[in-house]
């Protein structure tokens, strides 16, 4: 199975760490969204979309990138997010956005990540050291299960 993982990781590289753990687990191609030619996604059997969460939403530029992609029919996709809360609702929001382009969502993953934005900076941030080795292992297990490979 040919897999592409596209990510948006702005401040601390949290989402990129998760994206790389997934890509390394299954030998997938991995690109920052700014490196993707939208029509390249048509060359893949499965496309992953990952974003950090900013004020409860995926990054604005990443959402604009998704909006710019060609409409597909039932191309398989998965989504993943990193955030201070690690709330799975954030992945659901990203999945809804990706679905608007015709992608069929086959999996969602979310995890907590270091966050020192705004008032959290005053207390030194939350979730220091995240994503950690357990989070990376969870990402590995998620992607291996999704594509049917042994982890």
N, C-alpha and C positions, 0 to 999 in steps of 0.2 A: 504494500500500500504506500502510495506516494503522499507524504504529509508536509504541509507548510505551516509554520507557526509564525504569526505576525503579532508583534507586541508594541505597546506604548509604555515607556518607562521613563518618567521625567526627572524626579528629584533624587532618589537614592538607589535606583537600580533594582528595586525589589521585584518588580514584575519581570524584568529581564532575567533575574536569577531563576525564577520559576520557569520562564520560557526555555532557558538553556537546560535546566534539569529535564524538562519534558523532551526537548529535541535530542539531547544526548542519550536519553533512554531508548529511543526508537530510531535513531539516525535520521531525524527529520531535518528539512531545511528550515532555517530560522532567519527572519528579517525584521528590522524595525519597520514600522509602517511607512516611514518616510523613504524607504528603499524599495517599496513595492510598486511595480507597474500593475495597476488593477486587473489587467487582462491575464497576468501570470497566474492568478488564482485558478483560472480555468484548467490549468495543467495538472492540478492536484486532485487526489481522491478525497482528501480531508484537509480542511483548513481550520487552524486554531486562531482565535482572536483574544488577545490578553491586554488588559489595561489596569493601571493603578486607578484608584478612585479618588476623586477630588471634589470635596463638598457634596458627597453622596452620588456622584455621577462619574462615568468614564470621561477621560480627557476630551475636551471640546474638539481639538484638532483630530483626535482619533475618530470621534463620531463623524466629523466632516469627511475623513478618509473613507469610512464605511459607506457613507452616503454616496461617495463618488464611484464606488465599485459597480461593475456591470451587474444587471439583474441576472440571476441564475435560476435554474429549476432544480430543486431538490438536491443541490450539492451539499454534501455533509460538512458540518462545521461543529466546533466546540468553542466554548468561551472560558476564560479564567480571569480572575481579578485578585488584586492585593489591596488591602486597606487596613487602617488602624483598627476597625471593628472586625474585619474578616467576615462580614455579613454575606450570606449567600444571596440575599436579595439584590446585591449589587451585580452579581453574575446574571441574575434573571433579567435585570435592566439591560445589560449588554446583549444577552441572548435575544431579547425582543428587538433591539436595534438591528442586529445582524440578520434576523429573520425577515425583516422588511425587504431585504434584497433577494429573498427566495432561498436562502440557506436553510437547510434542515438541521436543527440543533440536536446533536446526539450525546452531548455531555456538558456539564458545568462544573467548575472547580473554583474555590475561593480559599484564601488563607489570610491570616493576620500578617501585618508587616509593620516595621518600624515607622512611626509617624510622629513628626515634630513640627507640624504645620500650625500656624496661628498660635492660639493660647497654649497648645500642648508644648510649645517651645519653652515656655516659662517653667515647666516642671521637668524639662529634659527629655520630653517625648514619652511615648508608650511603645510597648512591644520591642524593646531593645534586643538586638540580635536576631530579629525575625526578618525574613523567613530564615528559619534555622534548619538543621539537618533533618529533623522530623518533618518539617514542611516540605523540604525537597524530596524526601522519601515518599510523602503522600502524593506529591505531584508526579513522581515516577510511577507509583502504583496506579494512579488515575489514568495516565496516558497508556500504560501497558495494558490495562484492562480494557480501555476504550478501543484500542486497535487489535486486541486479542493476542498480545504477546506475553510470554512469561517474563515476570520481573525479576 
